[in-house]
Amino acid sequence: FEVKLFLPDRAKPIEAIGKLMWKGRGSRRRTGQLGIAFSAVNAPDQEAISRFVEERKPELVPIG
């Protein structure tokens, strides 16, 4: 499916093609969780996504 990612430090959204890899309910505080595998993402946008995730690792909660 087509995905638009709006990152806080970018004026324009990142547009990519994604495939749903998993979904789950999560806890009461974190509902609607899902995992997406991205494809058709250019290198600068991929770097921006990677940087965004890396900077927020302490906030991420593993599932399972």
N, C-alpha and C positions, 0 to 999 in steps of 0.2 A: 504494500500500500504506500501511498505518498505521505511523507512526514514533513512537517515544518517544525523546526526546533527554534525556540526563541530564547537565546542566551542573554543574560543581563548586560554583558559588556559589548554586545553587537547591535548595530542599528537595524540590520536586515536579518530575517530568519535564515537558518540553514535549511535547504530543501534537499531531501534524500528519498531514496526508496528503501523501505524497511519490510522485514518479515517478522511476524509475531513468533517468538520462540517459546515463551511461557507466559502464563497469567495466573494470578492468584488473588485472593481477597486481602491477605495481610492481616495486620492487627487492627484494633479499633482506631488507632491513630493514623495508620497508613493503609488506606483502602485503595482498591483499583490498581494494584501493582502489576507491572508487566515487563517483559524483557523483549527487546527488539534487536535484531541483527540488521545492521545497515549495509546497503550496497549502493553503488553509484553515487559516492560522496567524493568530491574533489579533495586534494591533499590539504589545502589550507583549512577547509571546513572540518576535515577529519582531525587535524591538529587542534582546532578550537574545541571540538567535542572531547577529545582526550584530555586536554588541559582542564576543562570544566569538571570532568569526572575526577581527575587526579586531585584537584584542589578541594574537593568535597568528600574525599574518602572517609574521614572520620564521621561524617553525617550519615553515610550509607549503612544500612542494617542488612546483614545477610539473611536470606530466607532459607529455611529448611535446616 
